[in-house]
Structures are given as structure tokens and as C-alpha cells.
Amino acid sequence: MKADKGKVLKLLKTARGQIDGIIKMVEEDRYCIDISHQLMAAAAILNTTNREVLSAHLKSCVNNAETAQEREEKIDELIGMLGKIMK
């Protein structure tokens, strides 16, 4: 992985903390809209993390591919991932 490991881990740990909080909210039968807000916040952090990883992939792995064929394969992988993200 070429992304900033410290930044990615910090984001993931933040998301984990939010998810732990959401679990507690569910266990406590908290208000649905409040839970939904927290779910959206956790999803946003995971999206930011994924963007960081994919950005690093593009800047490093794709950009540094040694052959045109290898670069094309990496671009195709990225296009496939973007298709999954945009569903």
C-alpha cells in the first residue's frame, strides 16, 4: 500500500470509534434519526479513507507501471473499483 499509513490508520480508528458508538446507540434504543446521522458520518470517514488509498494507488502504482500493458491493467482495475463505488 502506497497511501500514508498513519493517515489511513487514524481515519480507520476514528471510523471504528464511531461504529462502536453507533452500536451503543442501538443497544440503548436511541432515536433513529440520530443513529442515521452517525451512520452517515462513519460512512463518510470510510469514503475519505478509500479516496486516500485510491489516490495513492493512482499516483504511485499506476503512474510507476513499467510497461504500457501494466499501466493499462492498473487503469482497468481502478475503473472497475470506481464502478463499484458509484453504484
C-alpha positions, 0 to 999 in steps of 0.5 A: 500500500502506497497511501500514508499509513498513519493517515489511513490508520487514524481515519480507520480508528476514528471510523471504528470509534464511531461504529462502536458508538453507533452500536451503543446507540442501538443497544440503548434504543436511541432515536433513529434519526440520530443513529442515521446521522452517525451512520452517515458520518462513519460512512463518510470517514470510510469514503475519505479513507478509500479516496486516500488509498485510491489516490495513492494507488493512482499516483504511485502504482499506476503512474510507476507501471513499467510497461504500457500493458501494466499501466493499462491493467492498473487503469482497468482495475481502478475503473472497475473499483470506481464502478463499484463505488458509484453504484 
